[in-house]
Amino acid sequence: MSGSAYDWIDQALVALGRVHRYRSVQPLEGAAGPVVQRQGQALVNFASNDYLGLANHPQLAAAAIAAVQTYGSGSTGSPLLTGHRPLHRQLERAIAELKGTADALIFSSGYLANLGTLGALVGSPDLVLADQYNHASLKAGARVSGATHYDYRHGDMAHLEALLKAHRHRHRRCLITSDSVFSMDGDLCPLGEMLPLAAAYDAMVLVDEAHGTGVFGPRGAGLVEHLGYSGYPLVQMGTLSKALASLGGYVAGPQPLIDFLRNRASGWIYTTALSPADTGAALAAVTLVRQEPERRQRLWQHVAALNQGLDQLLDQSGGSRVKRLPSTSPIICLEYPSAAAVLAASQQLQGLGLWLAAVRPPTVPTSRLRLTLMATHQSQHLDRLLAGLAQLL
């Protein structure tokens, strides 16, 4: 595109490469799982959000095939026109039952669910207060809504309260938004402190359970259930693409909320409904979440074992510039001093047959190896990871 109005793009790409922020896709061959194939190399997979190991489960595949055979490959239209099928309603009811809410609404993606929900609940006369580490879709939803929005320091309820005191009285409605499990750190939303603040200042609360659904709680409903707040009047958003191993997003909550979103959420009204295959697979996944709690138990056993091993390894390494970030989830991050250092570590580990994600600014404030655990990992996979990290450190 040289010699045109697009020249700046080439220059921008060069600049990204100079600061180690250039990204490219790394396609996988074959099925998902704890061991994957990439360019002919077998890699133990610590970079997946498939927490329960359902992405290659035969019941999900069978449910997707059956849905295509019954309804075809595509939904063909938006939900309010020709896109809605009985299968969509079955999935909405199953999610509402899992979450302990009156109803739920299915979106074509988690990103659209956040954009559509924020755009429907708040507007220019309103206020959005958001954790600074929220997912990009929550940040985009706040911007798209036109509401006044401020970030509070990550997990800092004193700062949230200060913002409420300073700004709440100037606005018609207020919405507090937070990830339940922060995807790039692995720590949790302090929901027990947030909800009383919201009640005191007449504010709504939206919790993004993308990395909590299927993983936390006695029934796998998420962090809200895990912390004992299932009966509270929350907006619970989540995805179908992580522990539920399909595609799409949902919002669950009181009946008036769901009815309102069906009428006002542009991210649901003006896009094609979720495909039959994705819907069928997600419905099968919700069933397995409830029927097989042993998957969650196995996952949490892996979390405990790996954290113990990592702490011992880092203690033994003494002067290492690598540190484990605080986490109480299957997302574990090792912070590195620079983008160049974390890229080099990731490449060295891939040479040892281990795949961990190297995450760099601007996605996160500091460079880190982000590793995620799956219920289908084996103890020997964890041993290989610790041995590989020992070589690096």
C-alpha positions in Angstrom: 0.0 0.0 0.0 3.0 2.2 -0.4 2.5 5.8 -1.7 -1.0 6.0 -0.4 -2.9 7.2 2.5 -2.2 3.8 4.2 1.6 4.2 4.5 1.3 4.9 8.2 0.1 1.3 8.8 3.5 -0.1 7.7 5.3 2.3 10.0 3.0 1.3 12.9 3.7 -2.4 12.3 7.5 -1.7 12.4 7.0 0.2 15.7 5.1 -2.7 17.2 7.9 -5.1 16.3 10.5 -2.7 17.8 8.9 -2.8 21.3 8.0 -6.6 21.1 4.3 -6.0 20.8 3.7 -7.5 17.3 1.4 -10.4 17.4 0.5 -13.2 15.0 -1.8 -16.3 15.2 -0.4 -19.7 16.1 -2.8 -22.2 14.4 -3.3 -25.6 16.1 -3.7 -28.9 14.2 -6.4 -31.4 15.3 -8.5 -31.4 18.4 -8.2 -29.4 21.5 -6.9 -31.0 24.7 -4.2 -31.0 27.3 -1.7 -31.9 24.6 -2.0 -30.2 21.2 -0.2 -30.2 17.9 1.3 -27.1 16.4 3.5 -27.2 13.2 4.1 -30.9 13.8 5.2 -30.5 17.5 3.3 -31.9 20.4 2.9 -29.3 23.1 1.5 -29.7 26.6 -1.2 -27.1 26.6 -1.2 -24.5 29.4 -2.7 -21.7 27.3 -6.3 -22.8 27.0 -9.5 -21.6 28.7 -11.0 -25.1 28.4 -10.9 -25.4 32.2 -13.1 -28.6 32.4 -11.6 -30.2 29.3 -15.0 -30.3 27.5 -13.9 -28.9 24.1 -13.2 -32.5 22.8 -15.9 -34.2 24.7 -18.0 -36.7 22.6 -21.3 -35.5 24.1 -20.7 -32.0 23.0 -19.8 -33.1 19.5 -22.9 -35.4 19.3 -25.1 -32.5 20.5 -23.7 -30.1 17.9 -24.2 -32.7 15.1 -27.7 -33.4 16.2 -28.5 -29.7 16.3 -27.2 -29.2 12.7 -29.2 -32.2 11.5 -32.4 -30.8 13.0 -32.0 -27.1 12.4 -29.3 -26.7 9.8 -25.9 -25.0 10.0 -27.0 -21.4 10.6 -29.7 -19.6 12.5 -30.3 -17.5 9.3 -31.5 -14.3 11.1 -31.7 -12.2 14.3 -33.6 -13.7 17.2 -36.7 -11.5 16.8 -37.0 -12.4 13.1 -36.1 -15.9 11.9 -33.2 -16.8 14.2 -34.8 -18.2 17.4 -35.1 -21.9 17.8 -36.5 -24.1 20.6 -32.9 -25.1 21.3 -32.0 -21.5 22.2 -34.8 -21.3 24.7 -33.7 -24.7 26.2 -30.2 -23.3 26.7 -31.5 -20.1 28.3 -33.5 -22.0 30.7 -30.6 -24.3 31.5 -28.3 -21.4 32.2 -30.9 -19.7 34.4 -31.3 -22.9 36.4 -27.6 -23.3 36.8 -27.2 -19.6 37.9 -30.2 -19.7 40.1 -31.9 -16.8 38.3 -35.4 -16.2 36.9 -34.2 -16.2 33.2 -31.3 -15.8 30.9 -30.6 -14.4 27.4 -28.2 -15.9 24.9 -25.9 -13.7 22.7 -23.7 -14.6 19.8 -20.6 -13.7 21.7 -19.5 -12.6 25.2 -18.2 -9.4 23.7 -21.7 -8.6 22.3 -23.3 -9.5 25.5 -21.3 -6.9 27.4 -21.7 -4.2 24.7 -25.4 -4.8 24.4 -26.2 -5.0 28.1 -24.3 -1.8 29.1 -25.7 0.0 26.1 -29.2 -0.9 27.2 -28.9 -0.3 31.0 -27.1 3.1 31.0 -26.8 6.1 28.7 -25.6 9.7 28.7 -27.3 10.8 32.0 -25.8 7.8 33.8 -22.5 6.7 35.6 -20.4 3.6 35.1 -17.7 2.7 37.7 -15.4 -0.1 36.5 -12.4 -2.0 37.9 -9.4 -0.9 35.9 -8.5 -4.5 35.1 -11.9 -5.3 33.5 -12.1 -7.2 30.2 -11.9 -5.0 27.1 -15.6 -5.7 26.3 -16.7 -4.1 29.6 -14.6 -1.1 28.8 -15.9 -0.9 25.3 -19.5 -1.2 26.6 -19.0 1.7 28.9 -17.7 3.9 26.0 -20.5 2.8 23.6 -23.2 3.5 26.2 -22.4 7.2 26.3 -22.4 7.2 30.1 -19.9 9.0 32.2 -17.4 6.4 33.2 -14.5 6.1 35.7 -12.1 3.3 36.6 -11.4 2.5 40.2 -8.1 1.0 41.2 -8.0 -2.8 40.8 -10.0 -4.4 43.6 -9.9 -1.2 45.7 -13.3 -0.8 47.3 -12.2 2.3 49.2 -11.5 4.0 45.8 -14.8 2.7 44.5 -16.6 4.3 47.5 -14.7 7.6 47.0 -15.9 7.7 43.4 -19.5 6.9 44.5 -19.4 9.7 47.0 -18.0 12.2 44.5 -20.1 11.4 41.4 -23.2 9.2 42.2 -25.5 12.1 43.1 -24.9 13.8 39.7 -26.3 10.9 37.7 -29.7 9.3 37.0 -28.5 5.6 37.3 -25.2 4.0 38.3 -23.7 0.7 37.2 -20.7 -0.9 38.8 -18.9 -3.5 36.6 -16.3 -6.1 37.4 -14.9 -9.3 36.2 -15.5 -12.0 38.7 -12.3 -13.8 37.9 -9.7 -11.5 36.3 -8.5 -13.2 33.2 -5.0 -11.9 33.1 -4.2 -12.1 36.8 -6.3 -14.9 38.2 -7.5 -13.0 41.3 -11.1 -12.5 42.3 -13.6 -9.6 42.6 -14.2 -8.6 46.2 -18.0 -9.0 45.8 -18.7 -9.2 49.5 -17.5 -5.6 49.9 -18.9 -4.3 46.6 -22.6 -5.3 47.1 -23.1 -3.3 50.3 -21.6 -0.3 48.6 -23.9 -0.7 45.6 -26.9 -1.0 47.9 -25.9 2.1 49.9 -25.6 4.2 46.7 -28.5 2.8 44.8 -26.2 1.3 42.1 -26.6 -1.7 39.9 -23.9 -4.4 39.7 -22.8 -6.3 36.6 -20.4 -9.2 37.2 -18.6 -10.8 34.2 -18.4 -14.5 35.0 -16.5 -15.5 31.9 -13.8 -17.3 33.8 -16.0 -18.2 36.8 -18.8 -20.2 35.2 -18.2 -24.0 35.4 -15.2 -23.5 37.6 -16.4 -21.9 40.9 -19.3 -22.9 43.2 -20.7 -26.2 44.4 -22.7 -26.6 41.2 -20.3 -24.7 38.9 -22.5 -21.7 38.7 -19.6 -19.3 39.2 -18.0 -16.9 41.7 -21.4 -15.4 42.7 -22.5 -18.9 43.9 -19.1 -19.6 45.4 -19.3 -16.5 47.6 -23.0 -17.1 48.5 -24.7 -14.2 46.6 -26.9 -16.2 44.2 -30.1 -14.6 45.5 -28.9 -11.0 45.1 -30.3 -8.8 42.3 -27.2 -8.9 40.1 -26.6 -8.7 36.4 -24.6 -11.9 35.8 -22.9 -12.1 32.4 -20.7 -14.9 31.1 -19.5 -16.7 28.1 -20.2 -20.1 26.6 -16.7 -20.3 25.1 -14.4 -21.2 28.1 -15.4 -23.9 30.6 -18.6 -24.5 28.5 -16.4 -25.2 25.4 -18.7 -23.7 22.8 -19.3 -20.1 21.5 -21.5 -17.2 22.6 -22.4 -15.3 25.7 -25.3 -15.0 28.1 -26.8 -12.6 30.6 -28.7 -14.1 33.6 -30.8 -12.3 36.2 -34.3 -11.2 37.3 -37.2 -11.6 34.8 -37.7 -7.9 34.2 -34.0 -7.4 33.4 -34.1 -10.2 30.7 -37.4 -8.9 29.2 -35.9 -5.4 29.1 -32.7 -6.7 27.3 -34.8 -8.5 24.7 -36.3 -5.2 23.8 -33.3 -2.9 24.2 -30.0 -4.7 23.8 -28.7 -3.9 20.3 -26.1 -6.6 20.5 -28.9 -9.2 20.7 -31.5 -7.6 18.5 -29.4 -6.7 15.5 -27.2 -9.7 15.1 -27.8 -13.3 13.9 -28.7 -15.7 16.6 -26.2 -18.2 17.9 -25.7 -21.1 15.5 -27.6 -24.4 16.2 -24.3 -26.3 16.6 -22.9 -23.9 19.2 -26.2 -23.8 21.0 -26.5 -27.6 21.2 -22.9 -28.0 22.3 -23.3 -25.4 25.1 -26.5 -27.1 26.3 -24.6 -30.4 26.6 -21.8 -28.6 28.4 -24.2 -27.1 31.0 -25.6 -30.6 31.6 -22.1 -32.0 32.2 -21.1 -29.2 34.5 -24.0 -30.3 36.8 -23.6 -34.0 36.3 -19.8 -34.3 36.7 -18.6 -32.2 39.7 -15.5 -34.4 39.8 -14.1 -32.4 36.9 -14.1 -29.3 39.1 -12.6 -31.3 41.9 -9.8 -32.5 39.7 -9.1 -29.0 38.4 -8.8 -27.6 41.9 -6.4 -30.4 42.9 -4.2 -29.4 39.9 -4.3 -25.8 41.0 -3.2 -26.6 44.6 -0.4 -28.9 43.4 1.0 -26.5 40.8 0.9 -23.5 43.2 2.8 -25.5 45.8 5.4 -26.6 43.2 5.8 -23.1 41.8 6.3 -21.5 45.2 9.0 -24.1 46.1 10.7 -23.5 42.7 10.7 -19.7 43.1 12.0 -20.0 46.6 14.9 -22.2 45.5 15.8 -19.9 42.6 16.7 -17.2 45.1 17.5 -14.1 43.0 15.1 -14.8 40.2 13.4 -11.7 38.7 10.3 -13.8 38.1 7.5 -13.8 40.6 4.1 -15.5 40.9 1.2 -13.0 40.9 -1.5 -13.5 43.6 -4.2 -15.9 42.3 -7.0 -18.0 43.7 -8.1 -19.5 40.4 -6.9 -21.9 37.6 -5.2 -18.8 36.0 -1.7 -18.5 37.3 0.7 -15.8 36.1 4.5 -15.5 36.3 5.6 -11.9 36.0 8.7 -11.1 34.0 10.7 -7.8 34.0 10.2 -7.0 30.2 8.3 -8.0 27.1 11.6 -9.3 25.6 12.2 -11.5 28.6 8.7 -13.0 28.6 8.8 -13.7 24.8 12.2 -15.4 25.2 10.9 -17.6 28.1 7.8 -18.6 26.1 9.9 -19.6 23.1 12.3 -21.6 25.3 9.4 -23.5 26.9 7.9 -24.2 23.5 11.3 -25.8 22.6 10.7 -28.1 25.7 7.2 -29.0 24.5 5.3 -26.6 26.8 2.9 -24.0 25.6 2.3 -21.0 27.9 0.9 -17.7 26.7 3.3 -14.7 26.7 1.1 -11.7 27.6 2.5 -8.2 27.2 1.4 -4.5 27.5 -0.9 -3.0 26.5 -3.1 -6.0 27.2 -1.6 -6.1 30.8 0.4 -3.5 32.8 3.4 -5.9 33.2 4.7 -8.7 31.0 3.9 -12.2 32.2 3.6 -15.9 31.3 -0.1 -16.7 31.7 -0.8 -20.4 32.3 -4.1 -22.0 32.7 -5.0 -25.5 34.1 -7.5 -28.0 32.8 -9.3 -30.8 34.6 -7.8 -33.2 31.9 -4.2 -32.4 32.7 -2.3 -35.3 34.2 0.2 -35.1 37.0 3.0 -35.8 34.6 2.0 -32.7 32.6 2.5 -30.6 35.8 5.8 -32.3 36.5 7.0 -31.4 33.0 6.0 -27.8 33.4 7.8 -27.4 36.7 10.9 -29.1 35.2 10.8 -26.8 32.3 10.5 -23.7 34.4 13.3 -24.9 36.6 15.6 -24.9 33.6 14.7 -21.3 32.8 15.1 -20.0 36.3 
